[in-house]
Amino acid sequence: MAASANLTFSQQTFAESLKLPFPLLSDFPERKLIRAYGVLNEKTMNANRSFFLIDPQGIVRKKWIVENPATTVVYSDTLLRDIQEIMGKR
């Protein structure tokens, strides 16, 4: 699942363009989810690019915050390796 402060229409269009197999949630206009996870950029009122590993019990096991999404590339193999280590599947 993914969430952002974008409008529902934008989320749906983006998800369809990428054929994503998971839902994209709109946290607009209240931004409650983004605030609750501590990733709201108050200046832009958007979420800082971030990833959370949440276990089946709803416990956040790890979070990754991308400081500068314009210049930082997030590699899926790096995230997957961290996830496998945390979940004990190495």
Phi, psi and omega in degrees: 000150177221155179217151174206176180270013179283160177294153180306316179302316179298317180299313182297315180298316180297313181299317180294322181295329180262356183054047183291139181270016180218159183283150171249121182262143176264125178257029182259139005261350188287329180061035181294315182296314181298319177295315183301325180271000174072030182239017178280126173273107185296332180289315183262348183060029174243167177279141168291140180300125185205159178227140180233136172259113183243125182281173182300340178273358179088012180270129176286115181271331178197151172226145177241125179247126178270113184292319181224089184297341179290332183239353183258129176258130177259118182267127184297328180293328177292314177298315181298319179298315177298316181297314180298321179295314181296320183276359177073033182244040180269000000 
